[in-house]
């Protein structure tokens, strides 16, 4: 007897197969029972009819507890009403393991706190199952995109000697009472070293921000994708970002339609992004757009979440905001030759109120200018000696960007909070489980 995963059942129509999985719920009458079964790859309904199986098999099937592990045997039948397109005509049910207590997540509505407290088992349910499979697709698409373009994966350390962009939101680590280190905010500086060794690299891993924020857009631990490319300037960097985002969205649309259906995501809102052709606004033009919408900001102010929402909602796909005031951005960004008050950087703002998805820039490649900027920002120069060295030997224009994986997944899936798109969220109010 062939053991088949639920996701492959449509290739076995009219065949007898076995499935190993778990019972998610059961509905029965006197003569027929409907078993909802999952196996990790998908969900399917099994139908067992009293007069078609031995009496003891039917009796056992009717009284299986939710989340019992089971093995079933049945014939695969087409069923156009089913989301999977098939159902199982069951012939036998074997109980592998019964729960030792009543399963806590029932059909009734549960609050967010309850579901987060039970995250370890809530992951089995259809909504988080669909989100995690889209997350998996996104991660594999990240690697495929860069490998197809001859990038190499380049791992940055998680322990950092100092901050990349500021010292106010760092997690400090005591190194045995001898010194301090900090959990990484970004792999960018190390990726720059990689780019000058391998030309095209990307880092991909968790990053940490000690922000005392409870908003839906913040996690203490999240994943970042950070490519860095030698001989790439600002405009080429924006094109790489556009190609990357279009690739990710297209990949999910092509490969995860079933999961998007479960989430009831309106894919028409994603399709324009897959086509590319993102609008590019200067910072000044973005200020004008905000003013037209009733939000006047003085020149030089950074944008907050409400401003990003207004800008994002003005377009049907992500939009670039480029040429920012130097004073609003990090020390390492390359200024324009004819206007040192602006830097060659961009924020990619997502539609539908999801805010900044990508931040990128051309990096300063001039040795003297980088030293000057580090001094202006009152950063400890000794911690950046190695970084400055990159400009001593064979310096070239180079650029890169960082994409926040969770925020991008939240937008693509249409969920309202980042806590839903990472297996075990770490937040100001959430460390368990």
ZIFEN-V311731 format. One record per backbone hydrogen bond with DSSP energy under -1.0 kcal/mol. CO is the residue of the C=O (numbers start at 1). NH is the residue of the N-H. E is the energy in kcal/mol with one decimal. If there is no record, write none. Layout:
BEGIN
co: <CO CO>
nh: <NH NH>
e: <E E>
END
This chain:
BEGIN
co: <2 5 6 8 9 12 15 17 18 19 21 22 23 25 27 31 32 33 34 35 36 37 38 42 44 45 46 47 48 49 50 54 55 56 57 58 61 65 68 69 69 70 71 72 73 73 74 75 76 77 79 82 85 87 88 89 92 94 97 111 112 113 114 116 118 118 119 121 122 125 126 127 128 129 130 131 132 133 134 135 136 137 138 139 140 141 142 143 144 146 147 152 158 160 169 171 173 174 175 179 181 182 184 187 188 189 190 191 192 194 194 195 198 199 200 201 202 203 205 207 209 211 215 216 220 222 223 224 225 226 227 228 229 233 234 235 236 237 238 239 240 241 242 243 244 245 246 247 248 249 250 251 252 256 257 258 259 260 261 265 266 267 267 270 273 279 281 282 283 284 285 286 287 288 289 290 291 298 304 305 306 307 308 309 311 312 319 320 321 322 324 325 326 330 332 334 339 341 342 343 344 345 346 347 348 348 349 351 355 357 358 359 360 361 362 366 367 368 369 370 371 372 373 374 375 380 381 384 385 388 389 389 397 398 399 400 402 403 404 405 406 407 408 409 410 410 417 418 426 427 430>
nh: <18 8 9 11 12 15 76 74 4 72 70 38 67 36 34 50 29 48 27 46 24 44 22 39 37 88 35 90 33 52 53 58 59 60 61 62 64 68 23 96 97 21 94 19 91 92 17 89 14 87 82 85 79 77 47 75 73 71 69 115 116 117 118 119 121 122 123 124 125 129 130 131 132 133 134 135 136 137 138 139 140 141 142 143 144 145 146 147 148 151 150 202 184 182 210 183 181 176 178 175 173 160 208 191 192 193 194 195 196 197 198 199 200 230 152 228 154 226 224 222 211 213 218 418 209 207 405 205 403 203 401 201 399 237 238 239 240 241 242 243 244 245 246 247 248 249 250 251 252 253 254 255 256 260 261 262 263 265 264 267 269 270 271 274 276 320 322 286 287 288 289 290 291 292 293 295 294 301 308 309 310 311 312 313 314 315 349 281 347 283 343 328 329 333 364 344 342 326 336 345 362 323 360 321 357 358 319 354 350 404 348 402 346 400 334 370 371 372 373 374 375 376 377 379 378 383 384 388 389 391 392 393 231 363 229 361 359 225 408 409 410 411 412 413 414 415 420 421 220 430 427>
e: <-2.3 -1.7 -1.6 -1.8 -2.5 -2.0 -2.4 -2.5 -2.7 -2.5 -2.5 -2.4 -3.8 -2.7 -3.7 -2.9 -3.0 -2.5 -2.1 -3.5 -3.0 -2.5 -2.8 -1.5 -3.1 -2.5 -3.3 -2.4 -2.3 -1.7 -1.0 -1.9 -2.3 -2.0 -2.4 -1.9 -1.1 -1.8 -2.2 -2.6 -1.6 -2.7 -3.0 -2.3 -3.6 -1.7 -2.9 -2.9 -3.1 -2.2 -1.4 -1.1 -2.4 -3.0 -3.5 -2.2 -2.3 -2.6 -1.9 -2.1 -2.5 -2.4 -1.5 -1.4 -1.5 -2.8 -1.6 -1.8 -2.1 -2.5 -2.6 -2.1 -2.7 -1.7 -1.8 -2.4 -2.4 -2.0 -2.4 -2.5 -2.4 -2.2 -2.3 -1.8 -2.3 -2.9 -1.9 -2.5 -2.5 -2.7 -1.5 -1.8 -2.2 -2.2 -2.5 -2.2 -2.2 -1.4 -2.1 -2.9 -3.4 -2.9 -3.0 -2.1 -2.1 -1.2 -1.9 -2.6 -1.7 -1.0 -3.2 -2.1 -1.9 -2.9 -1.6 -2.5 -2.8 -2.8 -2.6 -2.2 -1.7 -2.3 -1.4 -2.3 -1.9 -3.6 -2.4 -1.6 -2.6 -2.1 -1.4 -2.3 -2.0 -2.1 -2.0 -1.8 -2.0 -2.0 -2.3 -2.6 -2.2 -2.7 -2.4 -2.1 -2.3 -2.2 -2.4 -2.3 -2.0 -2.6 -2.3 -2.2 -2.5 -2.2 -2.3 -1.9 -1.8 -2.5 -1.3 -1.2 -1.7 -1.4 -1.8 -1.3 -1.7 -2.8 -2.9 -2.2 -2.1 -1.9 -2.2 -2.4 -2.4 -2.1 -1.2 -3.0 -1.7 -1.9 -2.4 -2.2 -2.0 -2.3 -2.9 -2.5 -1.3 -1.4 -2.8 -3.2 -2.2 -1.8 -2.4 -1.6 -1.4 -1.2 -3.1 -3.4 -1.9 -3.2 -1.9 -1.7 -2.7 -1.4 -2.8 -2.5 -3.3 -1.2 -2.1 -1.1 -3.2 -1.7 -3.0 -2.5 -2.7 -2.0 -2.7 -2.2 -1.9 -2.1 -2.4 -2.3 -1.8 -2.4 -2.0 -2.2 -1.6 -1.2 -1.1 -2.7 -1.9 -1.9 -1.6 -1.1 -2.3 -3.0 -3.0 -2.3 -1.8 -2.2 -2.0 -2.5 -2.8 -2.0 -2.4 -2.9 -1.5 -1.2 -1.7 -1.7 -3.0 -1.1 -2.4>
END
